[in-house]
């Protein structure tokens, strides 16, 4: 997982774990073509997936919020 995406996902993964929700598998995927984007794909245990991304130009707290909305 890329640097910014990993940092932004860490508190979300902790929250999921603490509430007993399953933590999806994160797979690197360079699908977002925004110039300051880092992207990946989330995979559920059931096999469904969806793309997620963060804008690395935003402050770290805003990256976490942006990613949390997607998760």
C-alpha positions, 0 to 999 in steps of 0.5 A: 500500500502506498505511503499516504493511503497506508497512513490514512487507512490505519486509523480506519482499520483500527476503528473497524477492528475495535467495532468488530467489523471485518477489515477489508483486504487492501490491494495496490491499484493505480486506477486513479489518474488525478495527479496527486492521487494514491489509489487501491482496491478494497476487497471484502471476504466475500470477494467484492471489491471497490476502488478507494483513493486519497488526494496526497495534496490534502492535509493528513487529517483530510485524507483520513476523512476522505478515505473514511467516507469511501470505506 
